Amino acid sequence: MKRFSHDDNTENKTSFSIVVPFRNEVENLPKILHTISLLNYPKELFEVILVDDASDDNYKITHYDFSITLLNNQRKSGSPKKDAIEAAIQIAKHNWIITTDADCLVQKNWLSAIDQYIQQGNKKMVAAGVCYLPQRGLLHAFQNLDFMSLQGTTIGSFGIDKPFMCNGANFAYEKSFFEQLNGFEGNETIASGDDVFLLQKAILQNKKSVGYCMNPESIVATKSEDSWVKLFQQRIRWAAKSTSYSSTFGKILALIVFTSNLAWICVFLFWLIGQFDQNYFMLFTGSKFLIDYILLHQTASYFKTKLHWVFISSLLYPFFNTLVALNALLGNYTWKGRKFKR
């Protein structure tokens, strides 16, 4: 997919309402607001709307030199985040909505890069990249590997003109286009999917209006989970929405990933009990590892992140993602201290 270049001499024209839903983020909110305060973008062309989803930590806004509003979320559906975004859109002053998360950090040219992409591409909806902040250890290395596979899939799907996924931590769209799509209507009962379902609705209506801003300066960084349990619950939440995709390509790809992981586990188990030739097992495993690594390395180079613990993570990956997929189909999950049904 062709990269989009940012030009410092281009006049900024797009006005943004930055929407940040949050719950118990008293430590993270000052950090993201600080990075927003450093944006290389006219202050009159953006505002920040924070939507508090029943936090217990009583966050208070300090003084900033840009417009900032704090709202309390009004629950009306099975998805707290969708409710929060809709509440923000109702009072948004600007033409474009851009959502991100409270635990994210943005770059100084974040809005400038997206603005220029909008101007040149004549888009109504724009997805952009998300990466993890670097941390040490197997847990974080594994998450980064898994996340790079998702980001690579996102970029690749846009590259072959079959987009079906994006990340709500860096997702922008015209307010009028959101209203034209009837917002999140049709998937209010699913807790997650404020990004993917809206993207897929947009593609069904006007595919050419949707694009991916492949510019390194548009990338936002977020935190990885600090425990395997939290990671497992997060991935179940992400996977649970795949059965409701309107994208046939997305459903087929999800099935292929699940099947290939399950196939590797079966081959591994047969090899353990001596029912599969060792040479064929090594060839199968080595080929899979090499193909995965090439694709991951290309994605990681764009996001300027390093891959660590690659071999061990690659061995864990099929078991972890198969368990996630089965739990997403059969069970419930916990998110932000609350339980949700699939």
C-alpha positions as CSV (number, residue, x, y, z in Angstrom):
1,M,0.0,0.0,0.0
2,K,1.3,3.4,-0.9
3,R,2.5,5.7,1.9
4,F,1.0,9.2,2.2
5,S,3.5,12.0,2.7
6,H,2.9,14.9,5.1
7,D,3.8,18.5,3.8
8,D,4.4,21.1,6.5
9,N,3.6,23.9,4.0
10,T,0.0,22.7,3.4
11,E,-2.7,24.8,5.0
12,N,-4.7,23.0,7.7
13,K,-8.5,23.1,6.8
14,T,-10.3,20.2,8.6
15,S,-11.8,20.9,12.0
16,F,-11.8,18.0,14.5
17,S,-13.7,17.0,17.6
18,I,-11.4,14.6,19.4
19,V,-13.6,12.1,21.4
20,V,-12.0,10.2,24.3
21,P,-14.4,7.8,26.1
22,F,-12.8,6.7,29.4
23,R,-13.4,4.8,32.7
24,N,-11.0,5.1,35.6
25,E,-8.1,6.6,33.6
26,V,-7.0,9.3,36.1
27,E,-3.3,8.3,35.5
28,N,-3.5,8.3,31.7
29,L,-5.7,11.3,30.9
30,P,-3.1,13.9,31.8
31,K,-0.6,12.2,29.5
32,I,-2.8,12.1,26.4
33,L,-4.0,15.7,27.1
34,H,-0.4,16.8,27.3
35,T,0.4,15.2,23.9
36,I,-2.7,16.9,22.5
37,S,-1.5,20.3,23.9
38,L,1.7,19.8,21.8
39,L,-0.2,19.3,18.5
40,N,1.1,21.2,15.5
41,Y,-2.4,22.3,14.6
42,P,-4.4,25.5,15.0
43,K,-6.2,25.4,18.4
44,E,-9.3,26.9,16.9
45,L,-9.6,23.9,14.5
46,F,-10.0,21.2,17.2
47,E,-11.7,20.5,20.5
48,V,-11.5,17.6,23.0
49,I,-14.6,15.9,24.4
50,L,-13.9,13.5,27.3
51,V,-16.8,11.2,28.1
52,D,-16.7,9.6,31.6
53,D,-18.2,6.2,31.7
54,A,-19.0,5.8,35.4
55,S,-15.5,6.3,36.7
56,D,-14.7,5.8,40.4
57,D,-11.5,7.9,40.5
58,N,-13.1,11.4,40.1
59,Y,-10.9,12.9,37.4
60,K,-10.8,16.7,37.3
61,I,-9.7,18.8,34.3
62,T,-6.9,21.3,34.8
63,H,-6.2,24.3,32.5
64,Y,-5.4,23.7,28.9
65,D,-5.0,26.2,26.0
66,F,-7.5,24.4,23.8
67,S,-11.3,23.7,24.1
68,I,-12.0,20.8,26.4
69,T,-15.4,19.4,27.6
70,L,-16.1,16.7,30.2
71,L,-19.4,14.7,29.8
72,N,-20.9,11.9,31.8
73,N,-21.9,9.0,29.7
74,Q,-25.6,8.3,29.4
75,R,-26.1,4.5,29.0
76,K,-28.8,3.5,26.6
77,S,-27.5,0.3,24.9
78,G,-25.4,-2.7,25.6
79,S,-22.2,-0.9,24.6
80,P,-20.9,1.8,26.9
81,K,-18.3,3.0,24.4
82,K,-20.8,3.5,21.6
83,D,-23.1,5.4,24.0
84,A,-20.1,7.6,25.0
85,I,-19.2,8.4,21.4
86,E,-22.8,9.2,20.4
87,A,-23.1,11.5,23.5
88,A,-20.0,13.4,22.3
89,I,-21.2,13.6,18.7
90,Q,-24.4,15.3,19.8
91,I,-22.5,18.2,21.3
92,A,-19.5,18.2,18.9
93,K,-18.8,21.6,17.4
94,H,-16.6,20.5,14.5
95,N,-17.2,18.7,11.2
96,W,-15.0,15.7,11.8
97,I,-15.1,13.3,14.7
98,I,-11.8,11.5,15.6
99,T,-11.9,8.9,18.3
100,T,-9.0,7.7,20.5
101,D,-8.5,6.1,23.8
102,A,-7.4,7.6,27.2
103,D,-4.3,5.4,27.4
104,C,-3.0,6.6,24.0
105,L,-0.3,9.2,23.1
106,V,-0.5,11.2,19.9
107,Q,2.3,12.7,17.8
108,K,2.6,16.5,17.1
109,N,1.6,16.1,13.4
110,W,-1.2,13.6,14.1
111,L,-4.1,15.9,13.0
112,S,-2.0,17.6,10.3
113,A,-1.3,14.2,8.6
114,I,-4.9,13.1,8.7
115,D,-6.1,16.6,7.6
116,Q,-3.9,16.5,4.5
117,Y,-5.0,12.9,3.6
118,I,-8.6,14.1,3.9
119,Q,-7.9,17.1,1.6
120,Q,-6.1,15.1,-1.0
121,G,-8.3,11.9,-0.9
122,N,-11.7,13.5,-0.6
123,K,-12.7,11.0,2.1
124,K,-15.5,10.9,4.6
125,M,-14.0,8.3,6.8
126,V,-10.3,7.6,7.6
127,A,-8.6,4.8,9.5
128,A,-5.0,5.2,10.8
129,G,-2.4,3.2,12.6
130,V,-2.0,2.2,16.3
131,C,1.1,0.7,17.9
132,Y,2.1,-0.3,21.4
133,L,4.5,1.7,23.5
134,P,7.7,-0.4,23.9
135,Q,8.0,-2.5,27.0
136,R,10.2,-5.5,28.0
137,G,9.2,-9.1,28.6
138,L,7.5,-12.0,26.9
139,L,4.0,-10.8,27.7
140,H,4.5,-7.4,25.9
141,A,6.6,-8.9,23.1
142,F,3.8,-11.4,22.4
143,Q,1.1,-8.7,22.4
144,N,3.2,-6.6,20.0
145,L,3.6,-9.6,17.7
146,D,-0.2,-10.2,17.8
147,F,-1.0,-6.5,17.4
148,M,1.3,-6.1,14.4
149,S,-0.5,-9.0,12.7
150,L,-3.8,-7.2,13.2
151,Q,-2.4,-3.9,12.0
152,G,-0.8,-5.6,9.0
153,T,-4.1,-7.3,8.2
154,T,-5.8,-3.9,8.4
155,I,-3.3,-2.2,6.0
156,G,-3.3,-5.2,3.7
157,S,-7.1,-5.2,3.4
158,F,-7.1,-1.6,2.4
159,G,-4.3,-2.3,0.0
160,I,-6.2,-4.9,-1.9
161,D,-9.4,-2.8,-1.8
162,K,-11.2,-5.1,0.6
163,P,-11.1,-3.2,3.9
164,F,-13.1,-4.7,6.8
165,M,-11.3,-3.7,10.0
166,C,-9.8,-0.7,11.8
167,N,-9.0,0.5,15.3
168,G,-11.2,3.0,17.2
169,A,-8.1,4.4,19.0
170,N,-7.3,6.2,15.7
171,F,-10.5,6.5,13.6
172,A,-12.0,9.7,12.0
173,Y,-15.2,10.4,10.1
174,E,-17.5,13.3,9.1
175,K,-20.2,13.9,11.6
176,S,-22.8,14.1,8.8
177,F,-21.5,10.8,7.4
178,F,-22.0,9.2,10.8
179,E,-25.5,10.4,10.9
180,Q,-26.1,9.3,7.3
181,L,-25.1,5.8,8.3
182,N,-27.5,6.0,11.3
183,G,-24.5,5.7,13.6
184,F,-24.2,2.5,15.5
185,E,-27.8,1.4,14.8
186,G,-27.9,-2.4,14.3
187,N,-25.1,-3.4,16.6
188,E,-26.0,-1.7,19.9
189,T,-26.1,-5.0,21.8
190,I,-22.5,-5.8,21.1
191,A,-20.2,-4.1,23.6
192,S,-17.3,-3.5,21.2
193,G,-17.2,-2.7,17.5
194,D,-17.6,1.0,17.6
195,D,-14.9,1.0,14.9
196,V,-15.3,-2.1,12.7
197,F,-19.1,-2.1,12.4
198,L,-19.2,1.5,11.5
199,L,-16.4,1.0,8.9
200,Q,-18.3,-1.9,7.3
201,K,-21.5,0.1,7.1
202,A,-19.6,2.9,5.4
203,I,-18.1,0.5,2.9
204,L,-21.5,-1.0,2.0
205,Q,-22.8,2.5,1.3
206,N,-19.8,4.3,-0.3
207,K,-16.6,2.3,-0.5
208,K,-14.6,5.1,-2.2
209,S,-15.3,7.5,0.7
210,V,-13.2,5.3,3.1
211,G,-9.5,5.3,3.2
212,Y,-6.4,4.5,5.3
213,C,-3.9,7.2,6.1
214,M,-0.6,5.4,5.8
215,N,1.6,8.1,7.2
216,P,3.9,7.3,10.2
217,E,3.1,10.7,11.7
218,S,-0.6,9.8,11.9
219,I,0.1,6.7,14.2
220,V,-0.9,6.9,17.8
221,A,0.7,4.8,20.6
222,T,-1.1,2.9,23.3
223,K,-0.3,0.7,26.3
224,S,-0.2,-3.1,26.2
225,E,-2.0,-5.1,28.9
226,D,0.0,-5.9,32.1
227,S,-1.2,-9.4,32.6
228,W,-2.1,-12.5,30.6
229,V,-5.6,-12.6,32.0
230,K,-6.3,-9.0,30.9
231,L,-4.9,-9.7,27.5
232,F,-7.0,-12.8,27.1
233,Q,-10.2,-10.9,28.1
234,Q,-9.3,-8.1,25.7
235,R,-8.7,-10.4,22.8
236,I,-12.0,-12.3,23.5
237,R,-13.8,-8.9,23.4
238,W,-12.2,-8.1,20.0
239,A,-12.9,-11.6,18.6
240,A,-16.5,-11.7,19.8
241,K,-17.7,-9.3,17.2
242,S,-16.3,-11.2,14.2
243,T,-19.4,-13.4,13.8
244,S,-21.4,-10.2,13.3
245,Y,-19.3,-8.8,10.5
246,S,-21.2,-7.7,7.4
247,S,-17.9,-8.2,5.4
248,T,-17.9,-11.7,3.9
249,F,-14.1,-11.3,3.2
250,G,-13.6,-10.5,6.9
251,K,-15.5,-13.6,8.0
252,I,-13.6,-15.8,5.6
253,L,-10.3,-14.5,6.7
254,A,-11.2,-15.0,10.4
255,L,-12.1,-18.6,9.6
256,I,-8.9,-19.1,7.7
257,V,-6.8,-17.8,10.6
258,F,-8.7,-20.0,13.1
259,T,-8.4,-23.1,10.9
260,S,-4.7,-22.6,10.2
261,N,-3.9,-22.2,14.0
262,L,-6.0,-25.2,14.8
263,A,-4.3,-27.2,12.1
264,W,-0.9,-26.4,13.5
265,I,-2.0,-27.5,17.0
266,C,-3.2,-30.8,15.5
267,V,0.0,-31.4,13.6
268,F,2.0,-30.5,16.7
269,L,0.1,-33.0,18.9
270,F,0.4,-35.8,16.3
271,W,4.1,-35.1,16.1
272,L,4.4,-35.3,19.9
273,I,2.8,-38.8,19.9
274,G,4.9,-39.9,17.0
275,Q,2.1,-40.0,14.4
276,F,3.6,-37.2,12.2
277,D,7.0,-37.4,10.5
278,Q,9.5,-35.0,12.2
279,N,10.9,-33.8,8.9
280,Y,7.5,-32.8,7.6
281,F,6.7,-31.2,10.9
282,M,9.9,-29.1,10.8
283,L,9.2,-28.1,7.2
284,F,5.6,-27.1,8.0
285,T,6.6,-25.2,11.1
286,G,9.5,-23.5,9.5
287,S,7.5,-22.4,6.4
288,K,4.7,-21.0,8.6
289,F,7.3,-19.1,10.8
290,L,9.1,-17.7,7.8
291,I,6.0,-16.4,6.0
292,D,4.6,-14.9,9.2
293,Y,7.9,-13.3,10.0
294,I,8.3,-11.6,6.6
295,L,4.8,-10.1,6.8
296,L,5.3,-9.0,10.5
297,H,8.6,-7.5,9.7
298,Q,7.2,-5.4,7.0
299,T,4.4,-4.1,9.3
300,A,6.8,-3.5,12.2
301,S,9.2,-1.5,9.9
302,Y,6.3,0.9,9.1
303,F,5.4,1.3,12.8
304,K,9.1,1.6,13.7
305,T,8.8,-1.1,16.4
306,K,11.1,-4.0,17.1
307,L,10.0,-7.6,17.3
308,H,11.3,-9.6,20.3
309,W,10.8,-13.2,21.5
310,V,9.6,-13.9,18.0
311,F,10.1,-17.7,17.9
312,I,8.6,-18.4,21.3
313,S,5.7,-16.0,20.6
314,S,5.0,-17.8,17.3
315,L,4.8,-21.1,19.1
316,L,2.4,-19.7,21.7
317,Y,0.3,-17.8,19.2
318,P,-1.8,-20.7,17.7
319,F,-2.7,-22.0,21.2
320,F,-3.6,-18.5,22.5
321,N,-5.7,-17.5,19.5
322,T,-7.5,-20.8,19.3
323,L,-8.5,-20.5,22.9
324,V,-9.6,-16.8,22.3
325,A,-11.7,-17.8,19.3
326,L,-13.4,-20.7,21.2
327,N,-14.1,-18.5,24.2
328,A,-15.4,-15.7,22.0
329,L,-17.9,-18.1,20.4
330,L,-19.0,-19.9,23.7
331,G,-18.4,-17.5,26.6
332,N,-18.6,-14.1,28.1
333,Y,-15.8,-11.6,28.9
334,T,-14.9,-8.9,31.4
335,W,-14.1,-5.4,30.3
336,K,-13.3,-2.3,32.5
337,G,-14.4,-4.2,35.6
338,R,-17.8,-5.2,34.1
339,K,-19.1,-8.5,32.6
340,F,-20.5,-8.6,29.1
341,K,-22.3,-11.3,27.1
342,R,-21.1,-12.3,23.7
